[in-house]
Amino acid sequence: MGEAELAKVPTTKQIQLLNEALEKLGFELLDNQKQKQIEQIKNLLIKKVQSGEVEEHFSISGFLSKSLNKDYSYISRLFSEVEGITIEQFFILQKIEKVKEWIVYGELNLSEISYRLGYSSVSHLSAQFKKVTGLTPRHFKKIGNTHRQSLDNVHYK
């Protein structure tokens, strides 16, 4: 999730070799503008969730439009076209992964988690958690962290 500027334009062979080396390390070369914008969107949303400061009436559209200085309908259409899910679905998945993390660490109760991630209530968080994972938060806590994913590998089913 980084960026590099090259002093001169690489050859096709150099790009191919770089891409192969990055793939071996679990990375990929993003060479088109659309994919770069998608990564910016993902990074902004992941950082927002990781901050643990999602307001109850948090506006994804306002946040992204302001952060990227682009119209939300364009951002939303681009994201759905490339990722196959909506921005809202992606954001929910990020929040659920953060809920899993906090449940596993046991430092916060569901009420505190609910508040920090902008849920209107614990029951709303629990219902969304069950819809996404198939488990209640309590059941998830019992079985431990075997169902957690790294945030950049979260995908909608």
ROFIGU-17269 format. One line per 4 residues: number of its first residue (from 1); for each residue x, y, z of N, C-alpha, C, O, CB. Coordinates in steps of 0.05 Angstrom, whole numbers, padded with zeros to 5 digits. Each point is the difference from the previous one (the first is absolute). Last residue first. Glycine has a CB too. Layout:
REM residues N
NUM = X,Y,Z,X,Y,Z,X,Y,Z,X,Y,Z,X,Y,Z; ...;
//
This chain:
REM residues 157
157 = -00376,-00235,00009,-00007,-00026,-00010,-00024,00001,-00019,-00009,-00020,-00010,00027,-00001,00052; 00063,00095,-00018,-00028,-00006,00004,-00006,-00027,-00013,00009,-00005,-00022,-00021,00055,00024; 00110,-00021,00038,-00016,00001,-00024,-00029,-00008,00007,-00004,-00016,00018,00044,00005,-00047; 00066,00037,00073,-00028,-00003,00005,-00016,00003,-00026,00003,00020,-00014,00003,-00003,00062;
153 = 00092,-00007,-00030,-00010,-00025,-00013,-00030,-00005,00005,-00010,-00021,-00007,00055,00003,00011; 00008,00090,00034,00002,00004,-00029,-00009,-00025,-00015,00000,00000,-00025,00037,00033,00033; -00036,-00032,00089,-00020,00019,-00011,00002,00004,-00030,-00020,00006,-00013,00021,00017,00057; 00022,-00116,00005,00013,00026,00000,-00018,00019,-00016,-00015,-00009,-00018,00061,-00012,00020;
149 = -00093,-00057,00052,00015,00004,-00025,00015,00027,00003,-00008,00017,00015,-00026,-00044,-00043; -00019,-00055,00096,00008,00028,-00007,00016,00000,-00025,00014,-00019,-00007,-00014,00031,00056; -00040,-00088,00004,-00015,00010,-00023,00008,00029,-00007,-00016,00013,-00014,-00021,-00044,00027; 00071,-00021,00062,00006,-00016,-00023,-00014,00010,-00025,00006,-00008,-00023,00000,-00031,00052;
145 = 00000,00067,00071,00007,00017,-00023,00005,-00015,-00026,00014,00010,-00018,00005,00021,00050; -00087,-00064,00053,00026,00013,-00003,00005,00014,-00026,-00019,00006,-00015,00036,-00040,00045; -00095,-00015,00015,00016,-00016,-00018,00027,00013,-00006,00018,-00013,-00011,-00059,-00004,-00010; -00024,00060,00078,00005,-00027,00010,00019,-00016,-00017,00018,-00014,00010,-00063,00015,00010;
141 = 00014,00085,-00047,00019,00002,00022,00008,-00027,00011,00023,-00005,00008,-00042,00050,00004; -00048,-00040,-00078,00026,00006,-00011,00021,00001,00022,00022,-00010,-00003,-00043,00035,-00035; -00068,-00032,00064,00010,-00025,-00011,00028,00003,-00012,00018,-00017,00004,-00065,00002,-00013; 00004,00093,00039,00006,-00018,00023,00011,-00026,-00009,00020,-00010,00011,-00057,00032,00014;
137 = 00006,00040,-00090,00025,00009,00012,00008,-00018,00023,00024,-00006,00004,-00034,00052,-00018; -00048,-00093,-00060,-00005,00023,00018,00028,00008,00012,00018,-00015,00000,-00066,-00001,00012; 00039,-00029,-00111,00004,-00005,00029,-00009,00024,00016,00001,00023,-00009,00037,-00054,00000; -00032,00027,-00087,-00016,-00023,00006,00001,-00008,00030,-00012,-00019,00008,00021,00003,-00054;
133 = 00031,00094,-00006,00016,-00023,00008,-00015,-00026,00004,00012,-00022,-00001,00017,00055,00023; -00071,00051,-00051,00025,-00002,-00015,00015,-00026,00007,00010,-00013,-00018,-00008,00063,00017; -00084,-00029,00046,-00006,-00001,-00029,00026,-00005,-00016,00000,-00015,-00019,-00039,00046,00026; 00046,-00017,00087,-00011,-00027,-00007,-00006,-00002,-00030,00005,-00022,-00011,-00025,00019,00057;
129 = 00049,00086,-00015,00021,-00019,00005,-00009,-00028,-00008,00014,-00015,-00014,00004,00043,00051; -00081,00041,-00036,00017,00003,-00023,00023,-00021,00002,00008,-00011,-00021,-00019,00060,00017; -00047,-00044,00077,-00015,-00009,-00024,00018,00001,-00025,00000,-00019,-00016,-00044,00035,00036; 00078,00019,00060,-00002,-00029,00002,-00014,-00011,-00024,00008,-00021,-00011,-00010,00025,00061;
125 = 00008,00090,-00042,00027,-00012,-00004,-00003,-00030,-00001,00011,-00013,-00018,00011,00052,00041; -00099,00007,00001,00006,00004,-00029,00027,-00012,-00007,00003,-00013,-00020,-00030,00056,00021; 00001,-00045,00089,-00016,-00019,-00015,00005,00004,-00030,00000,-00020,-00015,-00035,00020,00051; 00075,00060,00024,00013,-00026,00002,-00015,-00020,-00017,00012,-00018,-00013,00006,00028,00059;
121 = -00028,00091,-00076,-00006,-00016,00024,00016,-00026,-00001,00011,-00008,-00021,-00057,00028,00025; 00056,00050,-00069,-00021,00013,00016,-00006,-00015,00026,-00010,00012,00019,-00009,00006,-00062; 00117,-00015,-00009,-00026,-00015,00000,-00020,00014,00018,00008,00012,00020,00016,-00056,-00030; 00073,00067,-00008,-00022,00015,-00011,-00027,-00015,-00003,-00017,00008,-00015,00051,00016,-00008;
117 = 00056,-00048,00062,-00002,-00005,-00028,-00025,00012,-00012,-00007,-00006,-00023,00033,-00036,00030; -00004,00050,00086,00024,00008,-00014,-00001,-00004,-00030,00013,00014,-00015,00012,-00026,00055; -00097,-00017,00019,00003,00029,00000,00024,00009,-00017,-00003,00019,-00016,-00017,-00018,00062; 00006,-00093,-00033,-00022,00011,-00016,00003,00030,-00002,-00003,00012,-00022,-00026,-00049,00038;
113 = 00088,-00008,00040,00006,-00006,-00028,-00021,00013,-00018,00007,00013,-00020,00016,-00056,00033; -00038,00046,00079,00022,00018,-00007,00008,-00004,-00029,00005,00020,-00014,00012,-00022,00061; -00082,-00056,-00013,-00011,00027,00001,00022,00020,-00009,-00006,00018,-00015,-00026,-00031,00052; 00055,-00078,-00026,-00015,00005,-00025,-00011,00028,-00001,-00003,00012,-00021,-00008,-00060,00018;
109 = 00099,00036,00061,-00025,-00015,-00001,-00016,00008,-00025,00008,00019,-00014,-00010,-00022,00065; 00113,00003,-00037,-00025,00016,-00001,-00024,-00019,00001,00001,-00022,-00010,00023,00058,-00017; 00064,-00072,00030,00004,00025,00015,-00025,00018,00001,-00003,00016,00018,00051,-00018,-00032; -00025,-00089,-00030,-00016,00002,00024,00004,00025,00016,-00007,00001,00024,00010,-00049,-00023;
105 = 00033,00004,-00088,00017,00012,00021,-00014,00004,00026,00013,00002,00021,00012,00021,-00057; -00075,-00058,-00037,00023,-00018,00006,00017,00011,00022,00008,-00014,00018,-00009,-00003,-00065; -00067,00072,00013,-00012,-00023,00015,00023,-00018,00009,00001,-00009,00023,-00045,00012,-00048; 00066,00068,-00032,-00005,00009,00027,-00012,-00022,00018,00005,-00001,00024,-00012,00047,-00042;
101 = 00022,-00066,-00074,00026,00006,00014,-00005,00008,00029,00013,-00010,00018,00007,00025,-00062; -00096,-00026,-00011,00013,-00026,00006,00026,00005,00016,00006,-00014,00020,-00026,-00007,-00062; -00023,00096,00009,-00015,-00011,00022,00013,-00026,00008,00004,-00005,00024,-00047,00027,-00040; 00076,00017,-00060,00010,00014,00024,-00015,-00010,00024,00012,-00002,00022,-00002,00043,-00050;
97 = -00037,-00075,-00054,00027,-00010,00006,00011,00014,00025,00014,-00013,00016,-00006,00002,-00065; -00090,00042,00016,-00003,-00027,00012,00027,-00012,00007,00003,-00013,00021,-00046,00007,-00047; 00042,00088,-00021,-00009,00003,00028,-00003,-00027,00014,00007,-00002,00023,-00031,00045,-00037; 00046,-00043,-00077,00022,00011,00015,-00008,00002,00030,00015,-00007,00018,00002,00032,-00059;
93 = -00084,-00049,-00020,00019,-00022,00004,00024,00009,00017,00010,-00015,00016,-00025,-00005,-00060; -00047,00086,00018,-00012,-00019,00020,00019,-00023,00006,00004,-00007,00023,-00050,00019,-00039; 00070,00046,-00053,00003,00014,00026,-00011,-00018,00022,00012,-00002,00022,-00016,00047,-00045; -00007,-00074,-00066,00028,-00001,00008,00004,00012,00028,00014,-00012,00016,-00001,00014,-00065;
89 = -00098,00006,00011,00005,-00028,00007,00029,-00004,00009,00005,-00013,00020,-00040,-00002,-00053; 00011,00099,-00001,-00013,-00005,00026,00005,-00028,00010,00005,-00004,00023,-00040,00038,-00035; 00064,-00009,-00074,00017,00012,00021,-00012,-00006,00027,00015,-00005,00019,00000,00041,-00051; -00042,-00106,-00042,-00002,00029,00004,00019,00009,00022,00012,-00016,00015,-00060,00014,-00028;
85 = 00069,-00080,-00055,-00016,00005,00023,-00003,00031,00003,00016,00015,-00012,-00002,-00059,00035; 00040,00006,-00092,-00022,-00019,00000,-00018,00002,00025,-00019,-00016,00003,00047,-00014,-00031; 00056,00079,-00006,00001,-00018,00022,-00023,-00020,00001,00002,-00022,00012,00021,00057,00013; -00013,00034,-00095,00026,-00014,00003,-00001,-00022,00021,00011,-00021,-00004,00012,00064,-00010;
81 = -00100,00011,-00002,00008,-00011,-00025,00025,-00017,00003,00002,-00022,-00012,-00023,00062,-00012; -00011,00010,00097,-00017,-00023,-00005,00008,-00014,-00026,00000,-00025,-00001,-00037,00048,00025; 00082,00057,-00002,00006,-00020,00020,-00016,-00026,-00006,00011,-00022,-00001,-00001,00058,00035; -00028,00041,-00087,00027,-00011,-00005,00006,-00023,00018,00009,-00021,-00009,00006,00066,-00007;
77 = -00094,00003,00032,-00002,-00015,-00025,00026,-00014,-00006,00001,-00024,-00007,-00036,00056,-00010; 00034,00028,00090,-00016,-00024,00005,-00002,-00018,-00024,00004,-00025,00002,-00030,00051,00031; 00069,00058,-00042,00015,-00017,00018,-00014,-00027,00004,00012,-00021,-00002,00007,00062,00025; -00065,00026,-00070,00022,-00010,-00016,00016,-00020,00016,00006,-00022,-00009,-00003,00065,-00017;
73 = -00071,00002,00070,-00012,-00019,-00019,00021,-00012,-00018,-00001,-00023,-00007,-00042,00049,00008; 00068,00042,00062,-00004,-00026,00011,-00013,-00020,-00020,00007,-00024,00001,-00012,00045,00044; 00071,00062,-00069,-00028,-00004,00003,-00004,-00029,00010,00012,-00019,-00011,-00024,00053,-00025; 00104,00015,00059,-00014,-00011,-00023,-00029,-00004,00007,-00007,-00002,00024,00049,-00020,-00041;
69 = 00040,00043,00074,-00008,00023,-00017,-00013,-00009,-00026,00006,00010,-00022,00031,00017,00043; -00004,-00078,00058,00010,-00005,-00027,-00006,00023,-00019,00010,00001,-00022,-00015,-00049,00030; -00023,00050,00085,00027,-00010,00001,00013,-00002,-00028,00023,00006,-00003,-00035,-00031,00044; -00081,00050,-00031,00018,00020,00011,00029,-00008,-00002,00017,00015,-00008,-00054,00000,00038;
65 = -00028,-00078,-00055,-00001,00023,-00019,00019,00022,00009,00015,00011,-00016,-00062,-00022,00005; 00035,-00064,00068,00016,-00006,-00023,00001,00023,-00020,00021,00006,-00012,-00032,-00054,00018; -00042,00058,00073,00028,-00004,00007,00017,-00005,-00025,00021,00013,-00003,-00036,-00033,00047; -00079,00027,-00054,00012,00026,00007,00030,-00003,00005,00016,00016,-00009,-00060,-00001,00027;
61 = -00005,-00095,-00033,00001,00017,-00024,00013,00027,00005,00017,00008,-00015,-00058,-00031,-00001; 00027,-00036,00089,00020,-00010,-00018,00003,00018,-00025,00022,00007,-00008,-00031,-00055,00024; -00028,00073,00082,-00008,00000,-00028,00023,-00009,-00017,00020,00015,-00004,-00053,00022,00012; -00003,-00048,00101,00022,00003,-00018,-00009,-00002,-00029,-00015,-00019,-00007,00047,00000,00041;
57 = -00076,00020,00059,-00012,00008,-00026,00022,00006,-00020,-00002,00020,-00016,-00038,-00001,00040; 00067,-00051,00061,-00025,-00014,-00005,-00013,00007,-00027,-00010,-00018,-00014,00003,00016,00063; 00114,00010,-00039,-00023,00013,00012,-00026,-00016,-00007,-00001,-00013,-00021,00025,00058,00020; 00079,-00079,00011,-00021,00002,-00020,-00025,00011,00013,-00011,-00012,00018,00030,-00026,-00046;
53 = 00080,00014,00057,-00015,00025,00004,-00020,00004,-00023,00002,00020,-00014,00037,00000,00039; 00034,-00087,-00015,-00020,-00005,00021,-00017,00025,00007,-00011,00002,00022,00041,-00037,-00004; 00045,00015,-00084,00001,00022,00020,-00019,-00005,00023,00005,00010,00022,00008,00022,-00059; -00012,-00089,-00040,00022,-00006,00019,00003,00022,00021,00009,-00006,00022,00014,-00019,-00058;
49 = -00086,00037,-00035,-00008,-00022,00018,00021,-00005,00021,-00006,-00003,00024,-00021,-00018,-00061; 00049,00083,-00029,-00022,00010,00016,-00009,-00021,00020,-00004,00006,00024,-00011,00023,-00062; 00080,-00053,-00024,00011,00018,00020,-00022,00011,00018,00004,00002,00024,00033,00010,-00055; -00063,-00064,-00043,00014,-00017,00020,00011,00018,00022,-00003,-00008,00024,00014,-00026,-00060;
45 = -00050,00078,-00036,-00020,-00013,00016,00013,-00018,00021,-00010,-00001,00023,-00022,00002,-00062; 00088,00043,-00022,-00014,00020,00016,-00020,-00013,00019,-00002,00006,00023,00008,00027,-00060; 00040,-00088,-00026,00017,00010,00021,-00013,00020,00018,00003,-00001,00025,00035,-00006,-00055; -00085,-00024,-00047,00003,-00021,00020,00017,00009,00024,-00007,-00004,00023,00003,-00030,-00059;
41 = -00003,00093,-00037,-00026,-00003,00013,00002,-00021,00022,-00008,00005,00023,-00016,00007,-00065; 00098,-00002,-00014,-00003,00024,00018,-00026,-00002,00016,00000,00006,00024,00026,00022,-00057; -00010,-00094,-00032,00017,-00004,00023,-00001,00024,00019,00001,-00004,00025,00029,-00024,-00053; -00077,00034,-00053,-00012,-00020,00017,00017,-00004,00025,-00011,-00002,00022,-00009,-00021,-00063;
37 = 00055,00079,-00024,-00022,00013,00014,-00014,-00020,00018,-00008,00008,00022,00002,00024,-00060; 00073,-00066,-00017,00012,00018,00020,-00022,00014,00016,00003,00002,00024,00038,00005,-00054; -00066,-00059,-00044,00008,-00017,00022,00013,00017,00023,-00004,-00007,00023,00010,-00031,-00056; -00030,00083,-00046,-00024,-00010,00013,00008,-00017,00025,-00012,00004,00021,-00013,-00004,-00065;
33 = 00093,00032,-00015,-00011,00021,00017,-00024,-00010,00016,-00004,00007,00023,00020,00027,-00055; 00063,-00101,00000,-00020,00016,-00013,-00014,00018,00021,-00002,-00007,00024,-00005,-00028,-00059; 00078,-00030,00053,00010,00018,-00021,-00023,00016,-00013,00006,00016,-00018,00032,-00047,00011; -00004,-00032,00095,-00024,00014,-00009,00009,00021,-00021,00011,00021,00007,-00035,-00028,00038;
29 = 00064,-00090,-00002,00006,00026,-00012,-00025,00012,-00010,-00015,-00012,-00016,00061,-00004,00003; -00036,-00054,00098,-00004,00002,-00029,00006,00028,-00009,-00002,00019,00015,-00033,-00055,-00013; 00060,-00041,00084,-00009,00026,-00009,-00006,-00001,-00030,00005,-00019,-00013,00023,00041,00049; 00011,-00093,00021,-00028,00004,00007,-00010,00028,-00007,-00021,00009,00010,00027,-00041,00026;
25 = 00081,-00010,-00055,-00001,00012,00027,-00029,00005,00009,-00004,00011,00022,00049,00009,-00030; -00026,-00053,-00079,00013,-00020,00018,-00001,00010,00029,00000,-00017,00019,00030,00002,-00056; -00059,00074,-00031,-00019,-00021,00005,00011,-00022,00018,-00015,-00011,00017,-00004,00020,-00062; 00077,00061,00017,-00020,00009,00019,-00021,-00021,00007,-00007,-00003,00023,00013,00049,-00041;
21 = 00058,-00064,-00050,00013,00002,00027,-00020,00009,00021,00000,-00011,00022,00044,00021,-00045; -00074,-00011,-00066,00005,-00028,00009,00013,00000,00028,-00008,-00015,00017,00013,00000,-00065; -00016,00099,00005,-00026,-00012,00007,00003,-00028,00011,-00013,-00007,00020,-00009,00035,-00055; 00098,00014,00000,-00008,00013,00025,-00027,-00012,00010,-00003,-00006,00024,00027,00048,-00038;
17 = 00007,-00070,-00070,00017,-00010,00021,-00007,00011,00027,-00001,-00014,00020,00038,00009,-00053; -00082,00039,-00043,-00007,-00028,00004,00016,-00012,00023,-00011,-00014,00017,-00001,00010,-00066; 00034,00091,00021,-00026,00000,00014,-00009,-00029,00006,-00010,-00005,00022,-00003,00048,-00045; 00090,-00032,-00028,00005,00009,00027,-00026,00000,00017,00000,-00008,00023,00039,00036,-00040;
13 = -00045,-00046,-00076,00013,-00023,00014,00005,00007,00030,-00004,-00016,00017,00025,00002,-00061; -00054,00081,-00013,-00021,-00020,00004,00011,-00023,00016,-00013,-00011,00018,-00011,00024,-00060; 00075,00077,00057,-00007,-00016,-00023,-00022,-00019,00007,-00005,-00005,00024,00052,00010,-00043; -00037,00090,00072,00012,-00027,-00003,-00009,-00014,-00026,-00020,00007,-00012,00020,-00010,00062;
9 = 00014,00111,-00025,-00020,-00019,-00007,00013,-00028,-00004,00019,-00002,-00016,-00047,00039,-00006; 00073,00033,00090,-00006,-00001,-00029,-00020,-00023,-00005,-00004,-00017,00017,00051,00035,-00028; -00029,00009,00100,00015,00021,-00013,-00005,00000,-00031,00000,00022,-00012,00035,-00024,00049; -00108,-00034,00036,00024,-00009,-00014,00012,00024,-00015,-00014,00017,-00010,-00005,-00064,00005;
5 = -00047,00030,00097,00004,00015,-00025,00026,-00009,-00012,00020,-00003,00014,-00047,00043,00003; -00048,-00086,00056,00027,00006,-00008,00000,00015,-00026,-00016,-00005,-00018,00033,-00036,00042; -00083,00003,00067,00002,00013,-00026,00029,00006,-00006,00015,00006,00019,-00061,00014,-00014; -00022,-00089,00062,00018,00022,-00002,00001,00010,-00029,-00014,-00010,-00017,00040,-00007,00056;
1 = -00066,-00063,00009,-00017,00024,00000,00017,00025,00000,-00004,00019,00014,-00032,-00044,00010;
//
